[in-house]
Amino acid sequence: MLIMSDHSKSSPLPTYFAVFIALLIGTGLTVYASGLDLGPFNAPIALAIASIKATLVALFFMHIKGASEKLTKLVVIAALFFLLLLLGLTMTDYATRAWS
C-alpha cells in the first residue's frame, strides 16, 4: 500500500524565512567575494559559499532534513558519493596532464 507523505510536519514559516535570509546573505557574500582579489583562494571560497547555500536548499526546501524514509537518505548519500567520485576522477585527470 502506498502511503503519501504527511506535509503537516513540514518546517514552520519562520524557519523558511530564516533560511531565505541566510541564502540572501550567502548571495551577498558571493557578490562581495567576487570583487576581492584572493589569489588562489577565489575558487575555494566561491565553492564553499555555494556548497553551504546548496545544503540549505536541499535540507529545508527539499525536506531532506525531516525525511524519515530510508530511500530518501540512500538517494542523497548515493548522489554525494557519485559527486565525490566525479570530482576525484576529474582532479586526477587534471593533476596528471602534461602542461606545455
Residue pairs with C-beta under 8 A, 6 or more apart in sequence:
5 69
9 66
10 63
10 66
11 60
11 63
11 65
11 66
15 60
16 60
16 61
19 56
19 60
19 61
22 56
23 53
23 56
23 57
26 49
26 52
26 53
26 56
27 53
29 49
30 46
30 49
30 50
33 42
33 45
33 46
33 49
34 46
36 42
38 45
58 64
58 76
59 65
64 72
64 73
64 76
67 73
